[in-house]
Amino acid sequence: MIGRLSGVVDYKGTDHVLIDVRGVGYVVHVSDSVLARLPGAGEAVALYTDMIVRQDLVQLIGFLTLAEKEWHRLLVGVQGVGAKASLSILGTLGADGLSRAIALGDWSSVARAKGVGPKTAQRVVLDLKDRAPSVMAMAGRAAMEGVAAEVTHDAAPARRTRRPAAPDPAATAAADALSALVNLGWGPSDAAAAVAEAQGAAPDIPTPDLIRAALKRLAPR
């Protein structure tokens, strides 16, 4: 099983990228949002990967973050959602948008993805609601640690390294607020929904204010 590739972009297609890893080229299929964020040819890149192995197919799916990869693994576990539909959902909403949609029960946002009908979107929201908090927390931890964009590549004669991207303040605040609310005794699903609602109303809200805003939404429940 190939779980991560680190190399150099050879070329970018319409739905995939060819990565040169020490002279071996790997074709990795990606979502539209991942493709748009990848560097150009000749640049260093690292992707977390999931491998599909069937009798008639062996395919690598690539993600820039562990949270995206985890969402993919959860999505393809939903009845009626394959790898193509999963990439369509992630490409349309992104990991953060999918987290909010599921936490809020907003199946109509999921249904905006190409090839995903209302019934499938509703099933995604229903099946994954209780799993959203754990992936939201994972995204926050990854942002804090700078894991999401860390890429290194040995290229003669010198090592080329891209610095990790700055942590996403919104993802970090959401993860911290979620953790605080769960520690206060709120259920993960209710806490995730309250955090998503509060952050949707004020995207740049700092963590202390986000916690207070989420608590106000939880109070009547």
DANOR-V809439 format. One record per run of one state. SS is the DSSP state (2 for helix, 1 for strand, 0 for the rest). FROM is the first residue (numbers start at 1). LEN is the number of residues. If there is no record, write none. Layout:
ss/from/len
SS/FROM/LEN
SS/FROM/LEN
//
This chain:
ss/from/len
0/1/3
1/4/9
0/13/3
1/16/6
0/22/2
1/24/6
0/30/2
2/32/6
0/38/6
1/44/11
0/55/2
1/57/7
0/64/2
2/66/10
0/76/7
2/83/22
0/105/2
2/107/4
0/111/7
2/118/28
0/146/5
1/151/5
0/156/2
1/158/5
0/163/6
2/169/15
0/184/4
2/188/14
0/202/5
2/207/13
0/220/2
//
